[in-house]
């Protein structure tokens, strides 16, 4: 949880139902709401909270804070990918706690025993976790699907040095092309067979494994073994 002096940026604050709770746990809260009617109710609800600044406007058009901050929000499901992308691109992001569509949260956190390309690409810098399920009946208006709490946390120390990230991303992108029907076959397009086989063995990945079957931690070991990072 953010400390008492932390800055929290809230995306899609609505009428401020979550904002007041965030304000009690942080030094400052900047709450964004794009709908003018909801923004007016947000301002009214938070009028007495000196550590809250309400902004009427599109959160995605906002520039990230220069220093460390935490992102929170019960975000529109349709904007989830763009908001997560904004968060991952913000240099000062310490963590993000977002209510997303349940399916999205499961997909990003290996909930089906399979891992997405985005999760694997960002794993050296960010941990991805799924918290509790949020039943659809708790939302207003009621959506067609349940939600879930998705949490991203920047690691205090990346799992790979900065100099190795370029090669790591190239390996991940190559693996997720799916060419050849297996992770091994995809990597063989760039690396010698013996090196690929030795790296897969070091990472504990079966030779016939599909790319999405490999846990992100195993990807880190795999790339270290392939490149000597």
Buried (B, 14 or more C-beta within 10 A) or exposed (E): EBEEEBBBBBBBBBBBEBBBEBBEBBEBBBBBBBBEEBBBBBBEBBEEBEBBEBBBEEBEEBEBBEEBBBBBBBBBBEBBEEBBEBBBEBEBBBBBBBBBBBBBBBBBBBBEEBBBEBBBBBBBBBBBEBBEEBEBEEBEEEEEEBBBBBBBBBEEEBBBEEEBBEBBBEBBEBBBEBEEEBBBBBBBEEBEEEBBBEBBEBBEBEEEBBBBBBBBEBBBBBBBBBBEB
